[in-house]
Amino acid sequence: MKLAVVGGGSTYTPELVDGFARLRDELPLTELVLVDPAAERLELVAGMARRMLRAAGHPATVTATGDVREGVAGAAVVLLQLRVGGQAARASDETLPLQCGCVGQETTGTGGLAKALRTVPVVLDLARQIRAHAPEAWIVDFTNPVGIVTRALLDAGHRAIGLCNVAIGFQRRFAAMLGVEPSRVALGHAGLNHLTWVRAVWLDGEDVLPDLLRERGQEIAADVGLPRALLSRLGAVPSYYLRYYYAHDLVVAEQRAEPPRAAQVAAMEQELLQLYADPSVDAKPELLARRGGAFYSEAAVALIASLLGDRGDTQVVNVRNGGTLPFLPDDAVIEVPARITASGAEPLPVAPLEPLYAGLVAHVSAYETLALGAALCGGRDRVTDALLAHPLVGQEHLARELAGLLEAAG
């Protein structure tokens, strides 16, 4: 089975390779192709991938190429993990909104819109090449903002599913707290990408979330950066991305006082690339855990194995709404548990979202529709409208000013 990773020169890639090596029984990988235009960086990552697989006794070959058509031809699955503009663009996404007193984050708010504007056209061009040279391939999108990018792919008729590591991270964290195997834990996880709540944690079919909040509430609250009292009142665990909404002004103050995350990640990436260049390193470095993307490989392997093996199991993915959340349009993209088969992902029924959550979900989903329109058609007015619709911006003077700043930043 051939799998291609577009954006394969990412320092994330050895996380993926580690999963391929450990979970070989789930995914019979024979060829891994890493596609990236950054040739020097790509060779470092590809060399690391080869050593990791060889050390694990895995028979798959690893090929590196800058040619998308060559890389994806004949692939069963193409995984997209792009960062258009690199860490320099991320630094702009994180700092520019702070000039207007708005949260600076690469996937949420103004920064997320900036990323969508430059990413959607690139992804759609790649998808057209994938369809031409691997027409039966599934596209697994890990490229942020996942909800908007996945909707762009689906609207254009591609075989695509969006993937995020937030849900699997919660599942593994709760399983560790409970002292059980992750396979025994399922989540009542619902919302949009980077805007979700866990409203139930089922251990062997029994909801133990009230017990977890009572016994480990302080620890869980610290993980998501929100007060324990809030979690207790909600009776749910918000994604840590909800901190940008629930503690907006506090986050802005923190961001203005600290170096941007992009600078920290850029430094980590240089250190990781130095490790990848060392021919004696053949295992995933511990530093990679600080880079982000925990359990990304396991989520990807599980999704790919289910798509190719027609397993019919349940995984949390980004998929068309199709009436699952009745207050959203059917063509919206939501993040919920879904049944995964060779035909794709079918969202499972979700308990009705309470107004406290549904209102914010509807608000952000409407913004995502406008953001996609701006990414596809351009124009300052479309960008301004998207910002005006976003709950982290909302005010007309801020929307106008931020749209101008985004235009000036290119």
Sequence and secondary structure as in RCSB ss.txt:
>XXXX:A:sequence
MKLAVVGGGSTYTPELVDGFARLRDELPLTELVLVDPAAERLELVAGMARRMLRAAGHPATVTATGDVREGVAGA
AVVLLQLRVGGQAARASDETLPLQCGCVGQETTGTGGLAKALRTVPVVLDLARQIRAHAPEAWIVDFTNPVGIVT
RALLDAGHRAIGLCNVAIGFQRRFAAMLGVEPSRVALGHAGLNHLTWVRAVWLDGEDVLPDLLRERGQEIAADVG
LPRALLSRLGAVPSYYLRYYYAHDLVVAEQRAEPPRAAQVAAMEQELLQLYADPSVDAKPELLARRGGAFYSEAA
VALIASLLGDRGDTQVVNVRNGGTLPFLPDDAVIEVPARITASGAEPLPVAPLEPLYAGLVAHVSAYETLALGAA
LCGGRDRVTDALLAHPLVGQEHLARELAGLLEAAG
>XXXX:A:secstr
 EEEEETTTSTTHHHHHHHHHHTTTT    EEEEE S HHHHHHHHHHHHHHHHHTT   EEEEES HHHHHTT 
SEEEE   TTHHHHHHHHHHGGGGGT    SSSHHHHHHHHHHHHHHHHHHHHHHHHH TT EEEE  SSHHHHH
HHHHHTT  EEE  SHHHHHHHHHHHHHTS GGGEEEEEEEETTEEEEEEEEETTEE HHHHHHHHHHHHHHHHT
S HHHHHHHTSEE GGGHHHHTHHHHHHHHHHS  HHHHHHHHHHHHHHHHH TT  S  TTHHHHS TTHHHHH
HHHHHHHHHT  EEEEEEEE TTSSTTS TTSEEEEEEEEETTEEEE       HHHHHHHHHHHHHHHHHHHHH
HH  HHHHHHHHHHSTTT  HHHHHHHHHHHHHH 
